[in-house]
Amino acid sequence: MGGDSGSFWKLTRDIYLLCFEMMKEDRWTILLTPLLALVPAGVGVNYFVDLDFVRRWGGRINPVPMAVGRPVPERQKQMA
């Protein structure tokens, strides 16, 4: 896999571009234009859901402590 790392602004811009292309292709979707105001909020919620996912599952996959003071379970120490 390659490419640049994404950001809030890049993802928001790309979603807007997709929506505008959809509106050019299917004219009736212009009626959904007021929903574009919700795009930044949706991207923000997705960002925090992703952070929670990384926090929850990262510790299970990577036995190295991700933060200072966070104890490593004995079972993980034995596996390393």
C-alpha positions in Angstrom: 0.0 0.0 0.0 1.2 3.5 -0.7 0.0 7.0 -0.8 -0.1 10.0 1.5 -1.6 9.8 4.9 -5.0 11.3 5.1 -6.3 14.1 7.3 -9.6 15.5 8.4 -9.5 18.2 5.7 -8.4 15.8 2.9 -11.2 13.4 3.7 -13.8 16.2 3.9 -12.6 17.6 0.6 -12.8 14.3 -1.1 -16.3 13.6 0.2 -17.4 17.0 -1.1 -15.8 16.3 -4.5 -17.7 12.9 -4.7 -20.9 14.6 -3.8 -20.5 17.3 -6.4 -19.7 14.6 -9.1 -22.8 12.7 -8.0 -24.9 15.8 -8.4 -23.5 16.4 -11.9 -24.3 12.8 -12.9 -27.8 12.5 -11.3 -29.5 15.8 -11.2 -32.1 14.8 -8.6 -29.4 14.5 -6.0 -29.2 18.3 -5.9 -32.1 18.0 -3.6 -29.7 16.5 -1.0 -27.5 19.6 -1.0 -28.6 20.7 2.5 -27.1 17.5 3.9 -23.6 18.7 2.8 -23.5 20.8 5.9 -23.3 17.5 7.9 -20.2 16.2 6.1 -17.6 17.7 8.5 -19.5 16.4 11.6 -19.7 13.0 10.1 -16.0 13.0 9.3 -15.2 14.2 12.8 -17.3 11.4 14.4 -15.6 8.8 12.1 -12.2 10.1 13.3 -13.0 9.6 17.0 -14.5 6.1 16.3 -11.3 5.2 14.5 -9.2 6.5 17.5 -11.3 4.3 19.8 -10.7 1.3 17.6 -7.0 1.8 17.6 -6.9 2.3 21.3 -9.0 -0.8 21.9 -7.4 -3.3 19.5 -3.9 -1.9 19.3 -3.0 -3.2 22.7 -4.2 -6.6 21.8 -2.2 -6.8 18.6 0.9 -5.0 19.7 2.3 -6.2 23.1 4.5 -3.2 23.4 2.9 -0.6 25.8 1.5 2.3 23.8 1.6 4.8 26.7 3.9 5.3 29.7 2.5 3.7 32.9 0.3 1.3 31.1 1.1 -2.2 32.4 1.6 -5.1 30.0 -0.4 -8.2 31.0 1.8 -11.2 32.1 0.5 -13.3 29.2 1.8 -10.8 26.7 5.2 -10.6 28.4 5.5 -14.4 28.1 4.7 -14.3 24.4 7.4 -11.7 23.7 
